[in-house]
Amino acid sequence: MLVVGSIGLDDIETPFDSVKNALGGSTTYISLAASYFTAPVSIVGVVGGDFEQRHIRMLENHNIDLEGLQIVEGAKTFRYGCKYHYDLNARDSLFTHLNVFEHFDPVIPEQKKKSSFVILGNISPALQLKVLDQLTNPKFVVCDTMNFWIEGAKEDLLKVLKRVDVLIINDSEARLLTQQPNLIKAAKIISEMGPKYLIIKKGEHGALLFGDDSIFSAPAYPMEDINDPTGAGDAFAGGFTGYLHKNRDLSFDNLKRAVIYGSVMASFCVEKFSTKGLEDLSYLEIQNRFFEFKELSSF
Amino acid sequence: MLVVGSIGLDDIETPFDSVKNALGGSTTYISLAASYFTAPVSIVGVVGGDFEQRHIRMLENHNIDLEGLQIVEGAKTFRYGCKYHYDLNARDSLFTHLNVFEHFDPVIPEQKKKSSFVILGNISPALQLKVLDQLTNPKFVVCDTMNFWIEGAKEDLLKVLKRVDVLIINDSEARLLTQQPNLIKAAKIISEMGPKYLIIKKGEHGALLFGDDSIFSAPAYPMEDINDPTGAGDAFAGGFTGYLHKNRDLSFDNLKRAVIYGSVMASFCVEKFSTKGLEDLSYLEIQNRFFEFKELSSF
C-alpha cells in the first residue's frame, strides 16, 4: 500500500489550546491511521533537513516504509499555520510556507511502483497525475482533494477522477465540484466523472458512501471535546483504505465497514492535537469504538 | 392519543412549483402521519367558516377524531405564506394571517383530557401550558417548538420543558436554546431542562435521539426530489408518537424504531406539496421504506 501526499510542520490554534511546529501533513495522518490495519504502508514525500529524527522514528515504529521519503538537506520542511473558530467547523489559514514542497517531484521507488492499493493525498491534481503515471498495477486508488484544487485546477482534477476508484471529499466540496446543492444529485454527477465509489464526509453528521447503485449512511461519533480537527479527513482515508488492504474484500458490504473504520480513526485523530491521537492506539480501543458505532446506529 | 397545534391554509412557493390555499398546520401533518399507526388520533384546533368540507372529510377518512376542532363561522382560518430558497433548507415567510388562531383557546373535550399520549405541536409555550394544565393522565408528552418561541417566550418554554417527556427540535434550534455549538453538549444541557428524551432533527443529515444515557443516530432518507419541505418535522413527530402509541413500548430500542418511522413519514411528506404525500399511503409502502432505512445504515 502506497501513500503520496504532504508532510509538514503545523502551527495550530484552537479556542482551547495551541501547538507550534507539530507534525502534520496528509501523508503523515494517512499512513499512521492505515498502519493500525496493514503493513508495510509505504510513503512518498519530501521534508527538509530540519525534520526531526524523532518524527522519523515514530513513523518507523508504526512499520511505515520511508524509502520514498526525500530529505533535502539545507532546506526547510513545508509549514502551515491555521486558527480554528469557536465551533471548530471553520478555520483561517495563517500562513503557508511551501519550502521543499514547492518543487516536490513524487518519485516512486522502483519496488513500490507495483503497489496495488494507493492513496493520493490532498496535493495538486498535476502531482496526483504524475503518481498515477508511475503505477504499473493500480487496483484500488483512493483520492482526496479540496476546494482549492476544485477551484484552481479543475481540468487536471477531472483527469485524475477518470483514473481513481474512490474519491473522498466533504459535502461543501461535493457541492462546489458539481454546482448542485442536493448531495444525492451531486453524488450522481461525481460518479459520472469517473470514480466507482464516492465518499462524502459531513463532519459532525457522519459520512455517505455511494457506489454499486447503493448508498450507505455512516453516523458520526458523538464527540463533546474535539481538540484539533486537523487531519481528520486524512485519518479517515487511511483507516478506510488500510482496512480494505488488510482483507482485500472490495464488496460493498466490506466498504461499509471500511467507512466505519475510517470514521473510527478520524474520531481518535481529533481527540488530541497534531498526530498524537493516532500514535498510541491499541487494537482493543479501535475494535471497541467500531462497536460503539454499531450500537449508535443499529435499530 | 391527542394532538394540539395549528390548522391552516398555506401558500407555498419553491423554485420548482407553488400551491395556494393548501391544507397545512402542525396538527394536520402530525395527525395524518400518526393515523397510519394508531386510531383514533384526536385533535384540538380551530378553523374559520372558510375551511372546506373536503379537508374535514379527508381527515375523517383517516379516522382522525375531530370533536376538539372548533369551527368559528364568519371568521377566517389561519393563513401562512412562504417561499423556499433554491436549496430548500431556508425559507422566507411571505405573510402570516393569524385570523381565528389569534384568540385560539385550546379547550380539550372532557373525554380527551385523560389522553395518555399527547403531542404539543409548534404553538406558543403559553398555549402548550394551557393544554398541559387540562390533562389528567399524561404518560408520554411530546413537544415541538421553534426559534420564534425560543427567542420570544423562553421563560414559558422552560416551564413546558419541565413537564414533557420528549422534545423534538432541529439542530439550529438546539444551538439557539443552549448557546452551545457542540450538539452533544447542547443535548446534555437540554436534558437538564427537563425532557427525558430529546430528538434533534438535522434535515438532510438525519436525526439524533438522546436519552437513557444513550445516543441513537438515524440516517436521512436519500432524496433527490424534495418538492415541499413544509410539515416534515410535524410528520416526523406524528410518525414517531403514533408508532409508540400503537405498541406502548417505551424502551430505548423501541424509541429508536419510532425515530425511523418518524423519518419515514417525513420522507413521504416532502415528496409532494402540502399534505398530499401523507394522504394515500399503504402499509406496505411504509414498511418498505422502514427497511430501506435499515439497509441504508446497517453494516
Interface residues (C-beta under 8 A of the other chain):
Chain A: Y86 D87 L88 P181 N182 L183 I184 K185 K188 K202 E204 H205 G206 L208 S214 I215 F216 S217 A218 P219 A220 P222 M223 E224 I226 D253 K256 R257 V259 I260 K294 E295 L296 S297 S298 F299
Chain B: Y86 D87 L88 P181 N182 L183 I184 K185 K188 K202 E204 H205 G206 L208 S214 I215 F216 S217 A218 P219 A220 P222 M223 E224 I226 D253 K256 R257 V259 I260 K294 E295 L296 S297 S298 F299
